């Protein structure tokens, strides 16, 4: 994959990790956020992978700012 060869994916993951640490979330909280780019319904369902209820509620609050396409 071209993105892996150029190194963009690694840079994006470092950025996402630092953003997650500032928000007090785990890195796997961005999986529902990425799902939310298409539709919020599967994104809200995807918060079941998070370990705590507080992280799930914080992720749902972030999803409110992502417009559905």
N, C-alpha and C positions, 0 to 999 in steps of 0.2 A: 504494500500500500504506500502511496506517495507521501501521505502525511506522516507515516512512521519513519520513512527514510529521511525526510527533511527535519524531523524533530519537533513538529508543531504539537503533536499529541502530548508529548512529555511536558512541554511548556504549558499547555492548557491544564494538565493535571496538577502541575505545581501551583498555578494560579487558583484552581478550584480548591486545592488543599488549604492554601492560605486564607481564602475567603471563608471556607467552612470553619477554620479555627477561630477567625474573628467573630463569626456568628455563633460559635459554641456548638456546632453540629459535627456529625461524623461525615466522612467523605461520601458514604453511600446515600446520604440525604439528597445528593444531586441527581440520582437516578430518577426519582419522581419529578424533579424539576425539569429534566430533559424530556420526560414523557409529557409534561405539561405544556411543552411548546406546541404539541398537536391538539391536545384536548385535556381539560382539567379532570375529567371523570376518571380515566385510568391513572392519572397522577395521584389523585387522592386515594385511590385503591392501592397504589404502590407504596404508600407510607407504612404498610404492614411489615416491611423489611427492617424498619428502624427499631432500635432496641428499647427506647424509652418513649413514654407518652409525650413528654415535653418536646422532644425532637420532632415527633410527628406533628404536633400543633404548630411548631415554628416553621416546619416545611409547608404546611397547609397555608400559613399566613404568607409565606413567600409566593405561593402559587396564585394568590389573588392579584399579584402585580404582573403576571405573565398573560398576555392576551392570547386567546385561542385563535387559530387560523381559520 
